[in-house]
Amino acid sequence: MNLSSEFKKINNSKPKNYLDEYTNNIDCLIIRNLSKFDLENTELLMSIAEFRNIYNYAFRNRFVANLKSTHEWLSNDFFVNNKRILFLIFNSSNTLLAHIGLFTKNNDYLEIDNVIKNTKNNEFKMYEVLEGVERFSIKKFNVKSFRLKVLESNNRALNFYIQNGYSVVNKKNQKLLFKEGVEILSDTLDKNYDDRLLTLEKNIE
């Protein structure tokens, strides 16, 4: 199965709740794909940009996102390469509460990607959506292995993944650099590192 081709079908489709049959006890939410039809939805793109800025510490490249940069990322990368899909989670008032994605490098595994949740919101538990994404991926794409990357300093996220069956399989030291005013964590062999990038894995029996 060509996962990029399958991702393209989802990205080019109208917004749809692909996770409906794979999630339980969260009927109060609207969970649907980020679609090419959303490109001109400035309110939604601003919400995604604001999420990025609030939780910037969770990313290796810590730039300030805005409407223009988000639109360019989606137009020139996301919907062109189709290496990712992104599920958006809204409440009944259509407020964006979280998003979670999938990223493909090859057909052996899928990487859990772009997991962000408003930490002030208690309307649902993120593990319920994560489990739904895993079940969907197993059924839809026939994958049995998941990976993700998380910074060691992001204790909340790291503990969340470990509690949900993920184990650390690799560690890379990170050095904080500044390029054109942007903070970037880059792989380093320096023992005086600033953070570590952890790769976690979960295999489904």
N, C-alpha and C positions, 0 to 999 in steps of 0.2 A: 504494500500500500504506500502510495506517495503522500506523505502527511502534508507537505506544502500545498499540494493540489486540493486535499480535503479541507485544509485551513482556508484556502482561497474561496471555496464554495461557501463556507460559513461567513467569512468576512464580506463577501459580496451579496449575501442574502439580507433580506429585510430583518429587522430586530425580531428575535424569536427566543422563547424560553427553552433552550436546548437541554437544560438541566432538570426540567419539570419532573420527569419520572425517576430521577436519580437523587433527589433531595427529599428529606422527610421533616415534618414538623416546622416548616418555615413558610407556610402559606401566606403569611403577612407580607412577604417580600416579592418584588419583581426582579427576577434574575434573567438577563438576556445578553446576547452577544453585542459587542461593539461592532457596528456595521458601517460600511462605506456610505450608507445613507445618513450617517450621523455627522459627516464632515462639515456641514453647514450649520450644525446645532451649536451655536456659540456658547450657550449656557452650559451645555454638557462638557464641551471642551475646556471651558474655564474651570469647571468643577474638577476635571481630571488634572489640570495644571495646578490648582490649589492643593489637591491631595499630594501631588509630587513635592510641592514646596514645604508643606507641613511635615512630611515624613522624609525629607531630603537626607537625613542622617542614615537611612537604611540603604542608600544607593552608593555606589563607588564614584560615580560622576555627579557632583553636587552643584548643578547649575540652577539658576532661577527660571522656572518654567512660566510661560505666559500663553495667551491665546495663539499668537503667531508661531511660537516654537512648537506647540502641541499640534497645530494644524500641519506644519511642515513635516514633523515626525511621522504623522499618520499618512500624509499624502505621498511623501518621498521614500518612506521606509516600510512602515507597517502594512499598508495596503498594496505595496509593490512587491515586496519580497515574500509576504505571506508565510513568514516563519513563526508568527505568533497569532493566537486568538486571545481575546480578552472578554471575560464575563463581567458585566456591570450589575451591581446589587443596589436596588432602590427600595425605599419604603413606600407605603401607600400614598404618600404625598409627593412622590417622584423626586425625593431627595437622594442624591448619591451617597450611599453609606460605605461602600467598599468596592474593590474589584480584585479579580484573580485571573491569571492567564496561564496559557500553555505555550511553551517554546520548543521548537524541534530543531535538532542538529542532525539526527539520523533516525532511522526507523527502529532502533533498539530500545529507546526509552524516550520519555517526554519529561521536560523540565517544567516544574511549577514556577510561575513567573509573575512578577508585578503584583504581589499580594499586599494589599493595603486596606486597612479597615480603620474607620473613625473610632479611635479608642474610647471616645466619650459616649458611644452608642451601645445600648444594651438590648436592642430589639432582636438580636439573633447571635448565635455563636458561630465564629468563623470556621470551626472544625466541621460543622454540618455542611458548609458549602465546599470545603476542601474534600470531604468524603464524596460529595456529589460529583465534583470534577474528576476525581479518581475513578469512580464507577462509570461515569460517562466515557472517559478515555479508554477504559478496559473494553467496554461494549462497542464503542464507535470505532476505535483505532486499533483494537486488539493488542494493546501494550500491557506489559506486566511489570514494568520497572519505571520508577519515577525518581527524578533527581531535582535538587534545588540548590541555590547558593544563598548564603546568608553571612553577614558580617558577625564575627564573634562578639563585638561590642553590643550588638542588638539582642540583648539577653531575652527580651520578651518574645521575639520571634523564634529565637533558637530553642527556647524551652517549649514553645508551642509545637514546633515540628517534632522534637524528640518525643513529646507526649503523644504525638499522633503517628508514631511508628517509624520515624526517619532516624537514620544513624549517620554519624560523621564518617566519611570515607576519605577525605582529603583536606589538607590545610595549606594555604598559601599566605606567606607574610605580605603585608601591605604597607607601603610608604605613602604618606600624605604629601602630595605635590600641589603646587599652584600654577596653573597655566592660563594665561590671559584672564586672571581674576577668578578662575573657577577651581574649586577644590576637587582633586582627583586622587583616588586611592589606586596605586599601581603596584603590580607584583614586584617584590624585592627579595634579594638574598641577604639583605642587611639584617643582622640579629637585633638591631635597635629598631624594630618595626613599630608602626602606629596602630595596626589592627591586623586581623587575620580573616581571610575569606575562606569560609568553610563550605565544602560540598557535602551534601547529605543525600542519602539514597534510601529508597523504600521499595522492596520487592514484594509483589503480590503472589501468594501461593495459588 
